[in-house]
């Protein structure tokens, strides 16, 4: 059996919701009350003779948000649409100037006295042990 570091828990702490009422979480309780309430409302509407299309529209308007909330899809939808609707700015290295001014024609020319080669190691040979990438 493989050795594991750390503790092993039966429930993760991020997803744990304490019981709210009758041993149910708040989401489960809202979903149960909403479902039974909409069933009762539909029975009353059929009893009073409302047209079927009005009853179905009212039930859809009540049940869809209740099921979205009860099944935790609202959290996922809020994250997804929040990400899509947030204006995102990605900065790249070309957007940062040291002096805070725009680029000129001379910014990309090599400067005098500056070399990209390490002058102290110019005559040495590299072995594969020193540089494993070669």
Backbone torsions as a table, in degrees:
resi	resn	phi	psi	omega
1	UNK	NA	136.4	-177.2
2	UNK	-72.5	142.8	177.9
3	UNK	-82.5	132.8	178.4
4	UNK	-112.2	141.7	174.3
5	UNK	-90.9	144.2	177.1
6	UNK	89.5	-173.3	-177.7
7	UNK	-101.0	154.8	177.6
8	UNK	-113.7	122.9	-177.8
9	UNK	-109.9	150.8	178.5
10	UNK	-75.5	-38.6	178.6
11	UNK	-119.1	140.4	175.0
12	UNK	-77.7	148.4	-177.0
13	UNK	-74.5	-24.9	-178.0
14	UNK	-69.6	-37.1	-174.7
15	UNK	-93.9	-3.2	-174.3
16	UNK	-77.4	127.6	174.3
17	UNK	-120.0	130.1	-179.3
18	UNK	-70.6	152.9	177.6
19	UNK	-61.9	139.8	-176.3
20	UNK	-100.0	-55.0	-177.4
21	UNK	-155.9	135.8	-179.1
22	UNK	58.1	32.8	178.4
23	UNK	74.3	11.6	179.7
24	UNK	-108.7	153.4	174.2
25	UNK	-76.2	170.5	-178.9
26	UNK	-61.8	-40.8	179.8
27	UNK	-65.2	-43.6	179.6
28	UNK	-65.0	-39.1	-179.8
29	UNK	-65.8	-44.5	178.6
30	UNK	-63.2	-39.1	180.0
31	UNK	-66.7	-41.5	179.2
32	UNK	-65.8	-47.4	-179.4
33	UNK	-63.5	-41.7	179.2
34	UNK	-65.1	-40.2	179.8
35	UNK	-66.2	-48.7	-179.6
36	UNK	-68.5	-34.3	176.6
37	UNK	-65.6	-39.8	179.5
38	UNK	-71.5	-33.3	174.9
39	UNK	-64.3	-43.1	177.1
40	UNK	-64.2	-41.0	178.4
41	UNK	-64.3	-40.8	179.4
42	UNK	-66.4	-37.6	177.2
43	UNK	-63.6	-41.1	178.0
44	UNK	-65.6	-41.2	-179.7
45	UNK	-65.9	-38.5	176.5
46	UNK	-68.2	-36.4	179.9
47	UNK	-65.0	-40.4	-179.5
48	UNK	-82.9	-1.3	173.2
49	UNK	83.6	26.6	175.3
50	UNK	-67.7	150.3	176.9
51	UNK	-63.9	151.5	-176.8
52	UNK	-62.8	-36.4	-176.2
53	UNK	-68.4	-33.9	176.1
54	UNK	-67.8	-41.9	179.2
55	UNK	-62.6	-43.8	-179.6
56	UNK	-66.7	-38.3	178.0
57	UNK	-64.9	-43.7	178.5
58	UNK	-64.6	-41.6	179.0
59	UNK	-65.5	-40.4	177.4
60	UNK	-64.1	-40.2	179.8
61	UNK	-67.2	-25.7	179.4
62	UNK	-90.3	-46.1	-171.7
63	UNK	-75.7	-35.9	-176.9
64	UNK	-60.9	-50.7	178.1
65	UNK	-64.5	-32.7	179.6
66	UNK	-66.8	-43.2	178.7
67	UNK	-69.8	-34.6	176.6
68	UNK	-64.2	-43.5	179.2
69	UNK	-69.5	-42.6	-176.8
70	UNK	-68.5	-29.3	-178.9
71	UNK	-95.6	9.3	177.7
72	UNK	64.5	19.4	176.2
73	UNK	-73.7	-19.2	-179.5
74	UNK	-65.6	-33.7	178.9
75	UNK	-66.9	-46.3	179.6
76	UNK	-63.9	-42.4	-179.9
77	UNK	-67.1	-38.4	179.4
78	UNK	-64.4	-40.9	177.9
79	UNK	-67.2	-44.0	-177.6
80	UNK	-64.7	-50.3	-177.5
81	UNK	-73.2	-30.4	174.2
82	UNK	-63.9	-38.9	177.4
83	UNK	-68.0	-42.1	-178.4
84	UNK	-69.4	-34.2	-175.6
85	UNK	-90.6	-11.2	178.9
86	UNK	-79.8	129.7	177.2
87	UNK	-74.2	122.1	-173.7
88	UNK	-110.5	132.5	179.5
89	UNK	-112.5	120.4	176.8
90	UNK	-109.0	123.5	-178.5
91	UNK	-99.4	142.4	179.1
92	UNK	-119.1	167.3	-176.7
93	UNK	-62.0	-27.1	-178.8
94	UNK	-73.4	-14.2	-178.1
95	UNK	-88.0	-8.0	-178.2
96	UNK	-104.4	118.8	175.2
97	UNK	-105.6	142.8	-178.1
98	UNK	-69.7	-38.3	-175.7
99	UNK	-93.9	-6.4	180.0
100	UNK	82.0	16.0	179.9
101	UNK	-119.5	170.2	-178.9
102	UNK	-72.8	168.2	179.7
103	UNK	-76.6	147.3	175.6
104	UNK	-113.8	179.2	-179.2
105	UNK	-69.8	-20.4	-175.6
106	UNK	-97.4	2.4	-176.6
107	UNK	-67.5	-28.5	-173.6
108	UNK	-103.7	8.4	175.7
109	UNK	-88.1	143.8	178.6
110	UNK	-66.8	141.1	-178.9
111	UNK	-85.9	155.3	-180.0
112	UNK	-69.1	138.1	177.1
113	UNK	80.1	3.8	-179.5
114	UNK	-111.5	129.2	178.6
115	UNK	-130.1	140.5	178.9
116	UNK	-85.3	-4.1	-180.0
117	UNK	-97.7	137.7	177.4
118	UNK	-72.9	111.0	-175.6
119	UNK	-68.7	-26.7	-176.7
120	UNK	-73.1	-22.2	-176.8
121	UNK	-111.1	17.6	-171.7
122	UNK	-65.0	-37.8	-176.1
123	UNK	-89.8	-5.2	-174.8
124	UNK	-85.6	150.0	174.3
125	UNK	-98.2	137.7	177.6
126	UNK	-91.5	138.3	175.8
127	UNK	-98.4	158.8	179.8
128	UNK	-61.7	-24.2	179.0
129	UNK	-70.9	-33.2	-178.8
130	UNK	-75.9	-38.5	-178.0
131	UNK	-129.4	96.2	-176.4
132	UNK	-70.6	-8.9	-178.6
133	UNK	-80.0	-17.4	-178.2
134	UNK	-89.7	NA	NA
